[in-house]
Amino acid sequence: MVETGILVFRDNESLHVGQRIGDELLQAIRNSKIYIPIFSKNYASSHWCLRELAYMVECASKSKGNKEILPIFLDVEPDDVKLKTNLYSKALSKHQKKFCIEVESWKKALVDVDKIKGWNLKRDESQVDLKRSIIQTVLTKLNISLKKNVTADLVGLDDRVEAIIKMLHVESDNVQFLGIHGMGGIGKTTLAKVIFNRLSSSFHECNFLSDVGESSRRHGLVHLQKQLLSKFPNSRSLLDQIYDVDEGTNMIERVLCNKKVSHCS
C-alpha cells in the first residue's frame, strides 16, 4: 500500500502502554478513512485488537459515511467472527473476568463488522489476488488512482463543469452519454478530466481513456477494450481471453452489468 501512495498506519505492540489504548493509536484511528481489521484465529484472544475494533466501529458509525471498515477473513470464516462458533466465543469468555465491562461492546463490534462484505482468503482468492484486490479497492475508495492531473489554477471552467454535471444526472440509474466536441486545443480533454475527478467517487468503478482515436488507429479496438477492462480488478485475469472485438464487447457487458460505472474517453 505504501508503494502505491497510500498513507498507512499499522498498529504496533510498542504503542500499548498500561491498560488503555494510547493517544497516538486513538488519533491514528480517528484520522483514518478506511479501517482494515484482519481476522485471524487468534484475533479475539487479543484484548488490544478487540478494543481497536470497537473504536473503529464507533468512529465509522459517527462519520456519516465518510469512514468505512473493510474486513479481511484471513484463516477464519465469517461465522467465527459473528460468534456463531466457539472460536471467538471462547476467547471472549476468557476476557469476561478481567474486562467484563468492555466485552459486550467487543461482541457488538464483531457482529457489526461481520455484516460488512470483505475478503475471505480461505474461500475466495489467492494471497496475490487478495493483495491486488485490496489495494485497488482502497485506491478507488480514496480516489487516489483515479485522479487525473490537471492544472491547479484553471480559469473559466467552473460554469461549464457545473452545466455538464447537471446534464449527466449522476443520481439517475439510466445510462448517460455526453459528447464534448470542438476544434483541437480548446480544452476538451481538460474539461473531461475535471469532470471525471469531480464525479469518480460517485461510482463503483471508473476509467479514463485518453487519445482514443489515435490509440484505436495504432493498436486497434481490441487494445482499447482491454485497456478499458484493465481498471476493473475482477476482469484483469480475463484479458488474455479477448481475441477479437466481439469477445471484447461480450466481456465488457458481463463485467460491467449491474454496476454503476463512469467511463470517460
C-alpha positions as CSV (number, residue, x, y, z in Angstrom):
1,M,0.0,0.0,0.0
2,V,2.8,2.4,0.9
3,E,4.4,1.7,-2.5
4,T,1.1,2.8,-4.3
5,G,0.9,6.1,-2.3
6,I,-1.5,5.1,0.4
7,L,-0.6,6.5,3.9
8,V,-0.8,3.5,6.2
9,F,-0.8,3.3,10.0
10,R,-0.1,-0.2,11.2
11,D,-0.7,-1.0,14.9
12,N,2.4,-1.9,16.9
13,E,2.6,-3.6,20.2
14,S,5.0,-0.9,21.4
15,L,2.1,1.6,21.4
16,H,0.3,-0.3,24.1
17,V,1.0,1.3,27.5
18,G,-0.9,0.4,30.6
19,Q,-4.5,-0.8,30.1
20,R,-5.8,1.9,27.8
21,I,-5.3,2.4,24.1
22,G,-2.6,5.0,23.7
23,D,-3.4,8.5,22.5
24,E,-1.3,8.0,19.4
25,L,-3.3,5.0,18.3
26,L,-6.6,6.7,19.1
27,Q,-5.6,9.6,16.9
28,A,-4.5,7.3,14.1
29,I,-7.8,5.6,14.1
30,R,-9.7,8.9,14.2
31,N,-7.7,10.3,11.4
32,S,-8.0,7.3,9.2
33,K,-10.7,7.0,6.4
34,I,-10.5,3.2,5.9
35,Y,-10.1,0.5,8.5
36,I,-8.9,-3.0,7.6
37,P,-9.1,-5.4,10.5
38,I,-7.5,-8.7,9.6
39,F,-9.4,-11.5,11.4
40,S,-7.1,-14.5,12.2
41,K,-7.7,-17.4,14.5
42,N,-6.0,-15.6,17.4
43,Y,-7.6,-12.2,16.8
44,A,-10.2,-12.4,19.6
45,S,-7.6,-13.6,22.1
46,S,-6.0,-10.1,22.0
47,H,-7.9,-7.5,24.0
48,W,-6.0,-4.8,22.2
49,C,-7.3,-6.0,18.8
50,L,-10.9,-6.0,20.2
51,R,-10.5,-2.6,21.7
52,E,-9.3,-1.2,18.5
53,L,-12.0,-2.9,16.5
54,A,-14.7,-1.4,18.8
55,Y,-13.2,2.1,18.4
56,M,-13.1,1.6,14.6
57,V,-16.8,0.7,14.6
58,E,-17.6,3.7,16.8
59,C,-15.7,6.1,14.5
60,A,-17.2,4.7,11.4
61,S,-20.7,4.9,12.7
62,K,-20.3,8.5,13.7
63,S,-18.7,9.5,10.4
64,K,-21.9,9.8,8.3
65,G,-20.4,7.5,5.7
66,N,-17.0,9.2,5.5
67,K,-15.2,6.3,7.1
68,E,-15.6,2.6,6.4
69,I,-14.4,-0.8,7.5
70,L,-13.1,-3.4,5.0
71,P,-12.6,-6.7,6.9
72,I,-10.3,-9.5,5.8
73,F,-11.1,-13.0,7.0
74,L,-7.6,-14.5,6.9
75,D,-7.9,-18.0,8.3
76,V,-11.4,-17.8,9.8
77,E,-14.9,-17.8,8.5
78,P,-17.4,-15.0,8.9
79,D,-19.4,-17.3,11.2
80,D,-16.4,-17.3,13.6
81,V,-16.4,-13.5,13.7
82,K,-20.2,-13.5,14.1
83,L,-19.8,-15.6,17.3
84,K,-21.7,-18.5,15.8
85,T,-18.8,-20.9,16.5
86,N,-16.7,-21.5,19.6
87,L,-13.5,-20.0,18.1
88,Y,-14.1,-16.3,19.1
89,S,-16.8,-17.1,21.7
90,K,-14.3,-19.0,23.9
91,A,-11.8,-16.2,23.6
92,L,-14.3,-13.6,24.7
93,S,-15.3,-15.8,27.6
94,K,-11.7,-15.8,28.8
95,H,-11.8,-11.9,28.7
96,Q,-15.0,-11.8,30.7
97,K,-13.5,-11.8,34.2
98,K,-10.8,-9.1,33.5
99,F,-12.7,-6.9,31.1
100,C,-16.3,-7.6,31.9
101,I,-17.4,-4.0,31.1
102,E,-15.9,-4.0,27.7
103,V,-16.7,-7.5,26.5
104,E,-20.3,-6.6,25.4
105,S,-19.0,-3.7,23.2
106,W,-16.5,-6.1,21.7
107,K,-19.2,-8.6,20.9
108,K,-21.3,-6.0,19.2
109,A,-18.4,-4.7,17.2
110,L,-17.6,-8.2,15.9
111,V,-21.2,-8.8,14.9
112,D,-21.4,-5.4,13.3
113,V,-18.3,-5.8,11.2
114,D,-19.3,-9.3,10.1
115,K,-22.3,-7.7,8.3
116,I,-19.8,-5.9,6.0
117,K,-18.7,-7.6,2.8
118,G,-15.0,-8.2,3.0
119,W,-12.4,-10.6,1.7
120,N,-12.2,-14.3,2.6
121,L,-8.7,-15.7,1.9
122,K,-9.7,-19.2,2.7
123,R,-12.5,-19.3,0.2
124,D,-12.3,-16.5,-2.4
125,E,-8.8,-16.0,-3.8
126,S,-5.1,-16.5,-3.6
127,Q,-2.9,-14.3,-1.5
128,V,-1.5,-12.4,-4.5
129,D,-5.0,-11.7,-5.9
130,L,-6.2,-10.7,-2.4
131,K,-3.4,-8.1,-2.1
132,R,-4.2,-6.7,-5.6
133,S,-7.9,-6.6,-4.9
134,I,-7.5,-4.8,-1.5
135,I,-5.0,-2.2,-2.9
136,Q,-7.3,-1.5,-5.9
137,T,-10.3,-1.2,-3.7
138,V,-8.6,1.2,-1.2
139,L,-7.2,3.3,-4.1
140,T,-10.6,3.5,-5.6
141,K,-12.3,4.5,-2.3
142,L,-9.6,7.1,-1.5
143,N,-9.9,8.3,-5.1
144,I,-6.1,8.2,-5.5
145,S,-5.5,6.2,-8.6
146,L,-8.5,7.7,-10.4
147,K,-7.5,11.4,-10.2
148,K,-6.4,12.9,-13.5
149,N,-3.7,15.6,-13.4
150,V,-4.9,19.0,-14.4
151,T,-3.5,22.5,-13.8
152,A,-4.4,23.7,-10.4
153,D,-5.1,27.3,-11.4
154,L,-7.6,26.7,-14.2
155,V,-9.8,29.7,-15.0
156,G,-13.3,29.8,-16.5
157,L,-14.2,26.2,-16.3
158,D,-16.5,26.2,-13.2
159,D,-19.7,27.1,-15.1
160,R,-19.0,24.6,-17.9
161,V,-18.3,21.9,-15.4
162,E,-21.4,22.5,-13.4
163,A,-23.5,22.6,-16.6
164,I,-22.2,19.3,-17.8
165,I,-22.6,17.6,-14.4
166,K,-26.2,18.8,-14.3
167,M,-26.8,17.2,-17.8
168,L,-25.3,13.9,-16.7
169,H,-27.9,13.3,-14.0
170,V,-25.4,11.3,-11.9
171,E,-28.1,10.3,-9.4
172,S,-30.1,8.6,-12.1
173,D,-29.8,4.8,-12.8
174,N,-30.1,5.5,-16.5
175,V,-27.2,5.2,-18.9
176,Q,-25.9,8.6,-20.0
177,F,-23.7,9.5,-22.9
178,L,-22.4,13.0,-23.4
179,G,-20.0,14.2,-26.1
180,I,-17.8,17.3,-25.9
181,H,-16.7,18.4,-29.4
182,G,-14.8,21.3,-30.9
183,M,-11.5,22.2,-32.6
184,G,-8.3,20.9,-31.1
185,G,-6.6,22.8,-28.3
186,I,-9.7,24.5,-26.7
187,G,-9.6,22.3,-23.6
188,K,-12.0,19.4,-24.2
189,T,-9.7,16.9,-22.5
190,T,-9.0,19.2,-19.6
191,L,-12.7,19.7,-19.1
192,A,-13.3,16.0,-19.2
193,K,-10.6,15.4,-16.6
194,V,-12.0,17.9,-14.2
195,I,-15.5,16.4,-14.5
196,F,-14.0,12.9,-14.1
197,N,-12.2,14.0,-10.9
198,R,-15.4,15.5,-9.5
199,L,-17.6,12.6,-10.2
200,S,-15.4,9.5,-9.9
201,S,-16.2,9.0,-6.2
202,S,-19.9,8.6,-7.0
203,F,-19.3,5.4,-9.0
204,H,-18.4,1.9,-8.1
205,E,-15.9,1.6,-11.0
206,C,-14.2,4.3,-13.1
207,N,-11.9,4.5,-16.1
208,F,-10.5,7.3,-18.2
209,L,-9.2,6.5,-21.7
210,S,-7.0,9.2,-23.3
211,D,-6.4,9.6,-27.0
212,V,-9.0,7.1,-28.0
213,G,-8.9,7.9,-31.7
214,E,-5.1,7.7,-32.0
215,S,-4.9,4.6,-29.9
216,S,-7.6,2.9,-32.0
217,R,-5.8,3.7,-35.2
218,R,-2.4,2.5,-33.9
219,H,-3.4,-0.6,-31.8
220,G,-7.0,-1.4,-32.8
221,L,-10.3,-1.7,-30.9
222,V,-9.3,-4.9,-29.0
223,H,-6.5,-3.0,-27.4
224,L,-8.9,-0.3,-26.3
225,Q,-11.3,-2.9,-24.9
226,K,-8.5,-4.5,-22.8
227,Q,-7.4,-1.0,-21.7
228,L,-11.0,-0.3,-20.5
229,L,-11.4,-3.6,-18.6
230,S,-7.9,-3.4,-17.1
231,K,-9.1,-0.9,-14.4
232,F,-11.6,-3.4,-13.1
233,P,-10.0,-5.9,-10.7
234,N,-12.4,-8.7,-11.3
235,S,-11.7,-8.7,-15.1
236,R,-7.9,-8.5,-15.3
237,S,-7.4,-12.2,-15.3
238,L,-9.8,-12.4,-18.3
239,L,-8.0,-10.0,-20.6
240,D,-6.0,-12.8,-22.3
241,Q,-9.3,-14.4,-23.4
242,I,-10.2,-11.4,-25.7
243,Y,-9.0,-12.1,-29.2
244,D,-11.5,-10.0,-31.3
245,V,-13.9,-7.1,-30.9
246,D,-17.0,-9.3,-30.4
247,E,-15.3,-11.2,-27.5
248,G,-14.3,-7.9,-26.0
249,T,-17.8,-6.5,-26.3
250,N,-19.3,-9.6,-24.6
251,M,-16.7,-9.4,-21.8
252,I,-17.4,-5.7,-21.2
253,E,-21.2,-6.5,-20.9
254,R,-20.5,-9.3,-18.4
255,V,-18.1,-7.3,-16.3
256,L,-20.0,-4.0,-16.2
257,C,-23.5,-5.5,-15.9
258,N,-25.5,-4.1,-13.0
259,K,-22.6,-1.8,-11.9
260,K,-22.6,2.0,-11.6
261,V,-19.7,2.9,-13.9
262,S,-18.1,6.1,-15.1
263,H,-16.2,6.0,-18.4
264,C,-14.6,9.0,-19.9
265,S,-12.7,8.9,-23.3
